[in-house]
Amino acid sequence: MAHTTKTLFDLTFTVPEDGDTNWGNDVRNLLIKIIDALQNMASMQESGLPFLVLKGTDTSITDPAGAAPYTMSVVSNRHDVEGDSAARTIDILSTTNIKDGQTLLLVGQDNTKTVKLEADNDSTSKYVINGDMLLGENDAIFLSFDSASGQWFELSRST
């Protein structure tokens, strides 16, 4: 019985040749890894895998204490955002554990508790956009992360 060695997700598997009906544990384990990878991509649980679905994460933008700027933690590739009790501003978009080329979609959820991004191009904000963006209900901005500069860059917006 001949087998072929294949690598997938940094793991090596022995795959049976065409016509071989004795699949054994290697092929079973390979299929489990494929199913797990697809599930992780759909639910955005594995940061090392590409995102296929823009699954929303509800994010309330709060008023930072004192003069501290508000830093939004990016934990998903889509955040449905609104102010906690009033209009708010995102001063900084986090870049922790973000991969080069990763995308981020911010979608506003409320016309009263809007969320603003300012186009000050200050490198401390970690984002560069083409003019101020006010996210009201169903307004959106799509960004991509550039690891060389350490910043999010605007790709598109909808208002």
FIKOLZA-1660 file (N, C-alpha, C; in steps of 0.1 Angstrom, whole numbers, plus 5000, padded with zeros to 4 digits):
% residues 159
   i   px   py   pz ch aa at
   1 5008 4988 5000  A  M  N
   1 5000 5000 5000  A  M CA
   1 5009 5012 5000  A  M  C
   2 5008 5021 4990  A  A  N
   2 5016 5033 4989  A  A CA
   2 5008 5045 4995  A  A  C
   3 5017 5054 5000  A  H  N
   3 5011 5066 5006  A  H CA
   3 5019 5078 5002  A  H  C
   4 5013 5090 5003  A  T  N
   4 5019 5102 5000  A  T CA
   4 5020 5111 5012  A  T  C
   5 5031 5118 5014  A  T  N
   5 5032 5127 5026  A  T CA
   5 5028 5141 5022  A  T  C
   6 5019 5147 5030  A  K  N
   6 5015 5161 5027  A  K CA
   6 5016 5169 5040  A  K  C
   7 5018 5182 5038  A  T  N
   7 5019 5191 5050  A  T CA
   7 5007 5200 5049  A  T  C
   8 5000 5202 5060  A  L  N
   8 4989 5211 5061  A  L CA
   8 4988 5217 5075  A  L  C
   9 4987 5230 5076  A  F  N
   9 4987 5238 5088  A  F CA
   9 4999 5234 5097  A  F  C
  10 5011 5233 5091  A  D  N
  10 5024 5230 5097  A  D CA
  10 5024 5216 5103  A  D  C
  11 5015 5207 5099  A  L  N
  11 5015 5194 5104  A  L CA
  11 5017 5184 5092  A  L  C
  12 5024 5173 5093  A  T  N
  12 5026 5164 5083  A  T CA
  12 5016 5152 5084  A  T  C
  13 5010 5148 5073  A  F  N
  13 5001 5137 5073  A  F CA
  13 5005 5127 5062  A  F  C
  14 5001 5115 5064  A  T  N
  14 5003 5104 5054  A  T CA
  14 4990 5102 5047  A  T  C
  15 4989 5104 5034  A  V  N
  15 4976 5104 5027  A  V CA
  15 4976 5091 5018  A  V  C
  16 4966 5083 5018  A  P  N
  16 4966 5071 5009  A  P CA
  16 4965 5075 4995  A  P  C
  17 4970 5066 4986  A  E  N
  17 4970 5068 4972  A  E CA
  17 4955 5066 4967  A  E  C
  18 4953 5070 4954  A  D  N
  18 4939 5068 4948  A  D CA
  18 4936 5053 4949  A  D  C
  19 4924 5050 4952  A  G  N
  19 4919 5036 4952  A  G CA
  19 4922 5029 4965  A  G  C
  20 4930 5034 4974  A  D  N
  20 4933 5028 4987  A  D CA
  20 4921 5030 4996  A  D  C
  21 4915 5020 5001  A  T  N
  21 4904 5021 5010  A  T CA
  21 4907 5021 5025  A  T  C
  22 4920 5018 5028  A  N  N
  22 4924 5018 5042  A  N CA
  22 4929 5032 5046  A  N  C
  23 4921 5041 5050  A  W  N
  23 4925 5055 5052  A  W CA
  23 4932 5056 5066  A  W  C
  24 4928 5049 5076  A  G  N
  24 4935 5049 5088  A  G CA
  24 4934 5063 5096  A  G  C
  25 4942 5064 5106  A  N  N
  25 4941 5076 5115  A  N CA
  25 4946 5089 5109  A  N  C
  26 4956 5088 5100  A  D  N
  26 4962 5100 5094  A  D CA
  26 4952 5108 5086  A  D  C
  27 4944 5101 5078  A  V  N
  27 4934 5108 5070  A  V CA
  27 4923 5113 5079  A  V  C
  28 4919 5105 5088  A  R  N
  28 4909 5110 5098  A  R CA
  28 4914 5122 5105  A  R  C
  29 4926 5122 5110  A  N  N
  29 4932 5134 5116  A  N CA
  29 4933 5146 5107  A  N  C
  30 4936 5144 5094  A  L  N
  30 4937 5154 5084  A  L CA
  30 4923 5161 5082  A  L  C
  31 4913 5152 5081  A  L  N
  31 4899 5157 5079  A  L CA
  31 4895 5165 5091  A  L  C
  32 4898 5161 5103  A  I  N
  32 4895 5168 5115  A  I CA
  32 4901 5182 5115  A  I  C
  33 4914 5182 5111  A  K  N
  33 4921 5195 5111  A  K CA
  33 4915 5205 5101  A  K  C
  34 4911 5200 5089  A  I  N
  34 4904 5208 5079  A  I CA
  34 4891 5213 5085  A  I  C
  35 4883 5205 5091  A  I  N
  35 4870 5209 5096  A  I CA
  35 4872 5220 5107  A  I  C
  36 4882 5217 5116  A  D  N
  36 4885 5227 5127  A  D CA
  36 4890 5240 5121  A  D  C
  37 4898 5240 5111  A  A  N
  37 4903 5252 5105  A  A CA
  37 4892 5260 5098  A  A  C
  38 4883 5253 5092  A  L  N
  38 4871 5260 5086  A  L CA
  38 4862 5266 5096  A  L  C
  39 4860 5259 5107  A  Q  N
  39 4852 5264 5118  A  Q CA
  39 4859 5276 5124  A  Q  C
  40 4872 5276 5126  A  N  N
  40 4879 5287 5132  A  N CA
  40 4878 5299 5123  A  N  C
  41 4879 5297 5110  A  M  N
  41 4879 5308 5101  A  M CA
  41 4865 5315 5102  A  M  C
  42 4854 5306 5102  A  A  N
  42 4841 5312 5103  A  A CA
  42 4838 5319 5116  A  A  C
  43 4844 5315 5127  A  S  N
  43 4841 5321 5140  A  S CA
  43 4852 5330 5144  A  S  C
  44 4862 5332 5136  A  M  N
  44 4873 5341 5139  A  M CA
  44 4880 5338 5153  A  M  C
  45 4882 5325 5156  A  Q  N
  45 4888 5322 5169  A  Q CA
  45 4903 5320 5167  A  Q  C
  46 4908 5318 5155  A  E  N
  46 4922 5315 5154  A  E CA
  46 4929 5326 5147  A  E  C
  47 4937 5334 5154  A  S  N
  47 4943 5346 5148  A  S CA
  47 4953 5343 5137  A  S  C
  48 4958 5331 5136  A  G  N
  48 4968 5327 5126  A  G CA
  48 4962 5324 5112  A  G  C
  49 4949 5323 5112  A  L  N
  49 4942 5319 5099  A  L CA
  49 4935 5331 5093  A  L  C
  50 4934 5331 5080  A  P  N
  50 4927 5342 5073  A  P CA
  50 4913 5343 5076  A  P  C
  51 4907 5355 5077  A  F  N
  51 4893 5356 5080  A  F CA
  51 4885 5355 5067  A  F  C
  52 4874 5347 5068  A  L  N
  52 4865 5346 5056  A  L CA
  52 4852 5353 5058  A  L  C
  53 4848 5355 5071  A  V  N
  53 4835 5360 5074  A  V CA
  53 4837 5373 5082  A  V  C
  54 4830 5383 5079  A  L  N
  54 4830 5396 5087  A  L CA
  54 4819 5395 5097  A  L  C
  55 4822 5387 5107  A  K  N
  55 4813 5385 5118  A  K CA
  55 4814 5396 5128  A  K  C
  56 4803 5403 5131  A  G  N
  56 4803 5415 5140  A  G CA
  56 4805 5412 5154  A  G  C
  57 4813 5420 5161  A  T  N
  57 4815 5420 5175  A  T CA
  57 4810 5433 5180  A  T  C
  58 4799 5433 5189  A  D  N
  58 4794 5445 5195  A  D CA
  58 4804 5452 5204  A  D  C
  59 4807 5464 5201  A  T  N
  59 4817 5472 5208  A  T CA
  59 4811 5485 5213  A  T  C
  60 4811 5487 5226  A  S  N
  60 4806 5500 5231  A  S CA
  60 4818 5509 5234  A  S  C
  61 4818 5521 5228  A  I  N
  61 4829 5530 5229  A  I CA
  61 4826 5539 5242  A  I  C
  62 4835 5538 5251  A  T  N
  62 4833 5545 5264  A  T CA
  62 4840 5558 5265  A  T  C
  63 4836 5566 5274  A  D  N
  63 4843 5579 5276  A  D CA
  63 4855 5576 5286  A  D  C
  64 4867 5578 5281  A  P  N
  64 4879 5575 5289  A  P CA
  64 4879 5585 5301  A  P  C
  65 4885 5579 5312  A  A  N
  65 4886 5587 5325  A  A CA
  65 4896 5598 5323  A  A  C
  66 4893 5610 5328  A  G  N
  66 4902 5621 5327  A  G CA
  66 4905 5625 5313  A  G  C
  67 4918 5628 5310  A  A  N
  67 4922 5632 5297  A  A CA
  67 4928 5621 5289  A  A  C
  68 4927 5608 5294  A  A  N
  68 4932 5597 5287  A  A CA
  68 4925 5595 5274  A  A  C
  69 4932 5591 5263  A  P  N
  69 4925 5589 5250  A  P CA
  69 4918 5575 5251  A  P  C
  70 4908 5573 5243  A  Y  N
  70 4901 5560 5242  A  Y CA
  70 4908 5552 5232  A  Y  C
  71 4913 5540 5236  A  T  N
  71 4919 5530 5227  A  T CA
  71 4909 5519 5225  A  T  C
  72 4906 5516 5213  A  M  N
  72 4897 5505 5209  A  M CA
  72 4905 5493 5207  A  M  C
  73 4902 5482 5214  A  S  N
  73 4909 5469 5212  A  S CA
  73 4903 5462 5200  A  S  C
  74 4911 5459 5190  A  V  N
  74 4906 5452 5178  A  V CA
  74 4907 5437 5181  A  V  C
  75 4896 5430 5183  A  V  N
  75 4896 5416 5186  A  V CA
  75 4889 5408 5175  A  V  C
  76 4884 5414 5165  A  S  N
  76 4877 5408 5154  A  S CA
  76 4880 5416 5142  A  S  C
  77 4876 5410 5130  A  N  N
  77 4878 5418 5118  A  N CA
  77 4866 5427 5115  A  N  C
  78 4855 5426 5124  A  R  N
  78 4844 5435 5122  A  R CA
  78 4839 5439 5136  A  R  C
  79 4837 5452 5139  A  H  N
  79 4832 5457 5151  A  H CA
  79 4820 5466 5148  A  H  C
  80 4808 5462 5154  A  D  N
  80 4796 5470 5153  A  D CA
  80 4797 5480 5165  A  D  C
  81 4799 5493 5162  A  V  N
  81 4802 5502 5173  A  V CA
  81 4792 5513 5175  A  V  C
  82 4791 5517 5188  A  E  N
  82 4783 5528 5192  A  E CA
  82 4788 5534 5205  A  E  C
  83 4785 5546 5208  A  G  N
  83 4789 5552 5221  A  G CA
  83 4782 5546 5232  A  G  C
  84 4788 5546 5244  A  D  N
  84 4782 5540 5255  A  D CA
  84 4769 5547 5260  A  D  C
  85 4769 5560 5260  A  S  N
  85 4757 5567 5264  A  S CA
  85 4755 5580 5256  A  S  C
  86 4765 5583 5247  A  A  N
  86 4765 5595 5239  A  A CA
  86 4774 5593 5228  A  A  C
  87 4776 5604 5220  A  A  N
  87 4786 5603 5209  A  A CA
  87 4800 5602 5215  A  A  C
  88 4808 5594 5209  A  R  N
  88 4822 5591 5214  A  R CA
  88 4832 5592 5203  A  R  C
  89 4845 5593 5206  A  T  N
  89 4856 5593 5196  A  T CA
  89 4865 5581 5199  A  T  C
  90 4870 5575 5189  A  I  N
  90 4880 5565 5190  A  I CA
  90 4893 5572 5187  A  I  C
  91 4901 5574 5197  A  D  N
  91 4914 5581 5196  A  D CA
  91 4925 5572 5190  A  D  C
  92 4925 5559 5194  A  I  N
  92 4935 5550 5190  A  I CA
  92 4929 5536 5187  A  I  C
  93 4933 5530 5176  A  L  N
  93 4929 5517 5172  A  L CA
  93 4941 5508 5176  A  L  C
  94 4939 5498 5184  A  S  N
  94 4950 5489 5188  A  S CA
  94 4956 5481 5177  A  S  C
  95 4968 5478 5178  A  T  N
  95 4976 5470 5168  A  T CA
  95 4982 5458 5174  A  T  C
  96 4978 5455 5186  A  T  N
  96 4983 5443 5193  A  T CA
  96 4978 5430 5187  A  T  C
  97 4988 5421 5184  A  N  N
  97 4984 5408 5177  A  N CA
  97 4978 5410 5164  A  N  C
  98 4980 5421 5157  A  I  N
  98 4974 5423 5143  A  I CA
  98 4984 5419 5133  A  I  C
  99 4980 5412 5123  A  K  N
  99 4989 5407 5112  A  K CA
  99 4988 5417 5100  A  K  C
 100 5000 5417 5093  A  D  N
 100 5001 5426 5081  A  D CA
 100 4990 5422 5071  A  D  C
 101 4982 5432 5066  A  G  N
 101 4972 5430 5056  A  G CA
 101 4958 5426 5063  A  G  C
 102 4958 5424 5076  A  Q  N
 102 4945 5421 5082  A  Q CA
 102 4935 5433 5080  A  Q  C
 103 4923 5430 5078  A  T  N
 103 4913 5440 5076  A  T CA
 103 4904 5443 5088  A  T  C
 104 4898 5454 5088  A  L  N
 104 4889 5458 5099  A  L CA
 104 4877 5466 5094  A  L  C
 105 4865 5462 5096  A  L  N
 105 4853 5469 5092  A  L CA
 105 4847 5474 5105  A  L  C
 106 4845 5487 5106  A  L  N
 106 4838 5494 5117  A  L CA
 106 4824 5498 5111  A  L  C
 107 4813 5494 5118  A  V  N
 107 4800 5497 5114  A  V CA
 107 4792 5504 5125  A  V  C
 108 4788 5516 5123  A  G  N
 108 4780 5523 5133  A  G CA
 108 4766 5517 5135  A  G  C
 109 4761 5518 5147  A  Q  N
 109 4749 5511 5151  A  Q CA
 109 4738 5521 5155  A  Q  C
 110 4741 5534 5157  A  D  N
 110 4731 5543 5163  A  D CA
 110 4734 5557 5158  A  D  C
 111 4723 5565 5155  A  N  N
 111 4725 5578 5150  A  N CA
 111 4726 5589 5161  A  N  C
 112 4724 5585 5174  A  T  N
 112 4726 5594 5185  A  T CA
 112 4739 5591 5192  A  T  C
 113 4742 5578 5194  A  K  N
 113 4754 5574 5201  A  K CA
 113 4765 5571 5190  A  K  C
 114 4768 5581 5182  A  T  N
 114 4777 5580 5171  A  T CA
 114 4791 5577 5176  A  T  C
 115 4800 5573 5167  A  V  N
 115 4814 5571 5170  A  V CA
 115 4822 5578 5159  A  V  C
 116 4832 5586 5163  A  K  N
 116 4839 5594 5154  A  K CA
 116 4854 5589 5153  A  K  C
 117 4859 5590 5141  A  L  N
 117 4874 5588 5139  A  L CA
 117 4879 5601 5133  A  L  C
 118 4889 5606 5138  A  E  N
 118 4894 5619 5133  A  E CA
 118 4906 5617 5124  A  E  C
 119 4907 5625 5114  A  A  N
 119 4917 5623 5103  A  A CA
 119 4929 5632 5106  A  A  C
 120 4934 5631 5118  A  D  N
 120 4945 5640 5122  A  D CA
 120 4959 5634 5117  A  D  C
 121 4959 5622 5112  A  N  N
 121 4971 5616 5108  A  N CA
 121 4982 5615 5118  A  N  C
 122 4979 5616 5131  A  D  N
 122 4988 5615 5142  A  D CA
 122 4992 5601 5143  A  D  C
 123 5005 5597 5143  A  S  N
 123 5009 5583 5143  A  S CA
 123 5005 5576 5156  A  S  C
 124 5002 5584 5167  A  T  N
 124 4998 5578 5179  A  T CA
 124 4984 5572 5178  A  T  C
 125 4976 5577 5168  A  S  N
 125 4962 5571 5167  A  S CA
 125 4962 5557 5161  A  S  C
 126 4973 5554 5154  A  K  N
 126 4975 5541 5147  A  K CA
 126 4965 5539 5136  A  K  C
 127 4959 5550 5131  A  Y  N
 127 4951 5549 5119  A  Y CA
 127 4952 5561 5110  A  Y  C
 128 4951 5559 5097  A  V  N
 128 4952 5570 5087  A  V CA
 128 4940 5569 5079  A  V  C
 129 4931 5580 5079  A  I  N
 129 4919 5580 5071  A  I CA
 129 4918 5593 5063  A  I  C
 130 4910 5593 5053  A  N  N
 130 4908 5604 5044  A  N CA
 130 4897 5613 5048  A  N  C
 131 4899 5620 5059  A  G  N
 131 4889 5629 5064  A  G CA
 131 4882 5623 5076  A  G  C
 132 4877 5631 5084  A  D  N
 132 4869 5626 5096  A  D CA
 132 4858 5617 5092  A  D  C
 133 4856 5607 5101  A  M  N
 133 4845 5597 5098  A  M CA
 133 4836 5597 5110  A  M  C
 134 4823 5599 5108  A  L  N
 134 4813 5599 5118  A  L CA
 134 4804 5586 5115  A  L  C
 135 4805 5576 5124  A  L  N
 135 4798 5564 5122  A  L CA
 135 4784 5564 5129  A  L  C
 136 4774 5567 5121  A  G  N
 136 4760 5566 5126  A  G CA
 136 4755 5553 5122  A  G  C
 137 4742 5551 5124  A  E  N
 137 4736 5538 5120  A  E CA
 137 4739 5534 5106  A  E  C
 138 4745 5522 5104  A  N  N
 138 4748 5516 5091  A  N CA
 138 4759 5523 5083  A  N  C
 139 4766 5533 5089  A  D  N
 139 4778 5539 5083  A  D CA
 139 4789 5530 5086  A  D  C
 140 4798 5529 5076  A  A  N
 140 4809 5519 5078  A  A CA
 140 4822 5525 5072  A  A  C
 141 4833 5520 5078  A  I  N
 141 4847 5523 5072  A  I CA
 141 4855 5510 5072  A  I  C
 142 4862 5508 5062  A  F  N
 142 4869 5495 5060  A  F CA
 142 4884 5499 5059  A  F  C
 143 4892 5492 5068  A  L  N
 143 4906 5495 5070  A  L CA
 143 4915 5483 5068  A  L  C
 144 4927 5485 5065  A  S  N
 144 4937 5474 5064  A  S CA
 144 4950 5478 5072  A  S  C
 145 4956 5468 5078  A  F  N
 145 4967 5471 5087  A  F CA
 145 4980 5469 5079  A  F  C
 146 4989 5478 5080  A  D  N
 146 5002 5478 5074  A  D CA
 146 5013 5476 5085  A  D  C
 147 5019 5465 5086  A  S  N
 147 5029 5462 5097  A  S CA
 147 5041 5471 5096  A  S  C
 148 5045 5475 5083  A  A  N
 148 5057 5483 5082  A  A CA
 148 5056 5496 5089  A  A  C
 149 5044 5502 5088  A  S  N
 149 5042 5515 5094  A  S CA
 149 5035 5514 5108  A  S  C
 150 5029 5502 5111  A  G  N
 150 5023 5500 5123  A  G CA
 150 5009 5507 5124  A  G  C
 151 5003 5509 5112  A  Q  N
 151 4990 5517 5112  A  Q CA
 151 4980 5510 5104  A  Q  C
 152 4967 5514 5107  A  W  N
 152 4955 5510 5099  A  W CA
 152 4954 5521 5088  A  W  C
 153 4951 5517 5076  A  F  N
 153 4948 5526 5065  A  F CA
 153 4935 5524 5059  A  F  C
 154 4928 5535 5056  A  E  N
 154 4914 5534 5051  A  E CA
 154 4915 5528 5037  A  E  C
 155 4906 5519 5034  A  L  N
 155 4904 5513 5021  A  L CA
 155 4891 5519 5014  A  L  C
 156 4881 5520 5023  A  S  N
 156 4868 5524 5017  A  S CA
 156 4859 5529 5029  A  S  C
 157 4848 5536 5025  A  R  N
 157 4838 5541 5035  A  R CA
 157 4825 5542 5029  A  R  C
 158 4815 5541 5037  A  S  N
 158 4801 5542 5033  A  S CA
 158 4793 5550 5043  A  S  C
 159 4787 5561 5039  A  T  N
 159 4779 5569 5048  A  T CA
 159 4765 5571 5043  A  T  C
% end
